[in-house]
Amino acid sequence: MKKSIFILILFFIPILNAQELVVDKLLEKINTTKDKEEKQVLIKKLKKTLADKNKKEIQEANAIIKAKQKLPSKVYDETFLNK
């Protein structure tokens, strides 16, 4: 169980960093652009990118919550079977 969580964390860290780089690049483009129309287009792209990222984060959080609910709250005890 711990190994699988560790592997998932190692898998998602580069993906999250790549998504942050996209957001950072869009922010940099917005700050350096002088044209208002181009800024509006870039702001719309940034909004869409952040909305998509937010949806993915919410889905992952919901999946984690559902998986946690499926786990038993107590460790299985065999003493009742031995009687």
Beta strands, then each sheet from edge to edge (+ up, - down):
end
